[in-house]
Amino acid sequence: MSKADYRPRRNQDPVGPFLHYLMAECGSSPHTLAAYRSDLMRFLGWRKTHAPGPLGDIQIGVLSGFVDELVSSGLAPSSVARHLASLSTFFRYLVLEGKLTDNTAKLLVAPALWDRLPVVLGPTAVERLLSAPSESTRLGRRDRAALETLYATGCRASEVVGLRPGDVDLRGGLARCVGKGNKERWVPIGSRAQQALATYLQSDRPAMIARHPDTSTVFVTRGGRPLSRIGLWRIVKQHALAAGLHGDVSPHTLRHSFATHLLAGGADLRAVQEMLGHTSIATTQIYTRVELSRLREVHARFHPRSLPEPPASS
């Protein structure tokens, strides 16, 4: 290829100007330029079908589909990583040129990190789990409220069992959680969780703590004592089994599912970081690499259970 091949042309995708920038300002070799061009042309071919709009409108959940295509084509992990590096450099150039406001491609996770991905339930599986507790018993309603709270907030098990009634603002749809390092944060609660908590707090918890009125936590045992992390773990296990879910389902599985579903639905990564209480955004980035086929039922804006129940048909 000659240097003329990398000169920018009007009314074309910005790959040409990008390659010219690499040649003229970065001194990239013809071999490097050819590799970048090959990687980016493959991306542009994928984009025509899966993300035809402006580059600035591509969400990370959609962009990760490009990684899925690279992997399914049989590329080695090192080759996939090279494509991601090329794409990230391209997006960074567009940010420098003022054509994009953020380098979304830098959030894509390389194959070397895939074995560290957490177990995530799809929205349908979550629905089955949260619907498993009986609504006709006190313990069933407590369990339903606990499961809804885990998924609605993305909180850790220790944060959920540590909730006090004063930490829950049902009218405002917020919960105050105390996380690692004794750091406090406010997280939203969806309408389904608000409803389950309201029923449990008003009708069931007062009767359950009758013998131990000094109990200060939201979630309590049958005898009115504070529910432990092990107790919450057993609740999740019990209802996962009842829902027919296989594998290692735990309270943290709902936390992982919360984060993955939000990001796949289009939520901002830093907003999810704040809700999860992560100190570093790098910890949150692991959730950007998801199997999009598991997220078909994501609805209600960013969260599958954020809207009230639909009216019954007559």
Summary of the structure (lengths in Angstrom):
residues: 314
radius of gyration: 23.8
end to end distance: 68.4
largest distance: 84.7
contacts: 925
relative contact order: 0.12
helix: 58%
strand: 4%
